[in-house]
Amino acid sequence: MNVLIVHAHPEPQSFNTALQSTAVAELTRLGHTVQVSDLYAMRFNPVASAADFGERANPDYCVYALEQRHGVAQGTLAQDIQDELAKLLWCDLLILNFPLFWYSTPAILKGWIDRVLVSGTVYGGKRFYNLGGLKGKRALLSLTLGGQEAMFGPQGIHGPLEDLLKHLLQGTLAYTGMSVLPPFVGWHVPYLSDAARQDILAAWRTRLQSLDAQTPLVFPELSPDAL
């Protein structure tokens, strides 16, 4: 299996980075091929703009999604987008690894999504949900946060974490056709002992060993003649 890990944490010594390193080691040990896009180390540009297109379909007015389609067709997308899109299309499993910032991803990861999930290839027209351009691939979030697990339960103050991440789980990953596995979460990380952190890493290794046995989350589906 080909695995792409998109890692978005600004601190190389962080526990979140340890999750990424553990995933690389364990997946490689299991015989998978792994690529990592370490967005901060790459100094990835998160800003979607007209500068992403070497040739414009409409030089007078930038409709970003339409320019993405034109850029793919003409081979004129910015090179960093082309490189990341190639990795995305290569992988069978996409892992997004990040710390939770304001119920969402760090801006650099949101920028990767904005720029790399290009219209016309990944989604667009009738290509969404189970008809999306990334159909047949799987996606998995691995994330860390400071809150305690009980705060994100059905009776917790924040509500279920999967509800908070619906914009990403459904609105991005499932929307583009991927089968989305339940997230792996490192809870309360800044306040844990080293032993407790090692327990999380052990649980992460176990989770990675059982990917084929995991049931994807349920999201809307379309019949081929629905649109």
Secondary structure, 3 states (H helix, E strand, C coil): CEEEEEECCCCCCCHHHHHHHHHHHHHHHCCCEEEEEEHHHHCCCCCCCHHHECCCCCCCCCCHHHHHHHHHHHCCECHHHHHHHHHHHHCCEEEEEEECECCECCHHHHHHHHHHCCECCCEECCECHHHCCCCCCEEEEEEECCCCHHHHCCCCCCCCHHHHCHHHHHHHHHCCCCEECCCEEECCHHHCCHHHHHHHHHHHHHHHHCHHHCCCCCCCCCCCCCC
